[in-house]
Amino acid sequence: MAVGLCVNTLLGEKTDGILERCTVAGVKSFEIVFAHVCSQMCIIVVQNLLLLFVGFVVFRLPSVGPVYVIVLLTLLQGTCGMALGDNRTEGCRKEQGEMSGNTVVWLIDGLAGILWPVEGIPMYVRWLSYILPLTLPAEAFRSVMSKGWGFTHPSVLLGILVSSCWTVVFLTITVFTFRY
């Protein structure tokens, strides 16, 4: 959800000329990206809390792990999706950005073990699956929910680290390639 939200927000502002006016007024690219991150984080927090509420309260999903780790993992993945969405808008017109955002999301979901188990992926492609921003955090999420692993388990820490690193990479690329 975060990728589509961010792609549409930034591309809408590009199309309307808002980003061009801000840049002409002297606002730096870092400031524009930072402002978008702050506003989109508010939406991501609400989306994730609503998702977790529906999952755990309405559908009564069982979880044996600590709730704060689940909340942290979902917020980090939402932030990573937001950063990917911001990154996908660079150099794209509205239709191109939306299509490239959807394509990237489906590729990541398909190779990350979300739509198909990682063990079912051929060995020569499996290495690619483990460097994607969703595979190890999804495994960490599953481990927290089903095995009760906490924040200190290496698998959970690796999921948090991977998600954080990809977020930093996507946002850094966005700041340095930002154009109106």
Secondary structure, DSSP 8 states (H G I E B T S, - for coil): -HHHHHHHHHHHHHHHTHHHHHHHTT--HHHHHHHHHHHHHHHHHHHHHHHHHIIIIIS-----S-HHHHHHHHHHHHHHHHHHHHHHTTT--HHHHHHHHHHHHHHHHHHTTSSS-GGGS-HHHHHHHHTSTTHHHHHHHHHHHHH---TTSHHHHHHHHHHHHHHHHHHHHHHHH---
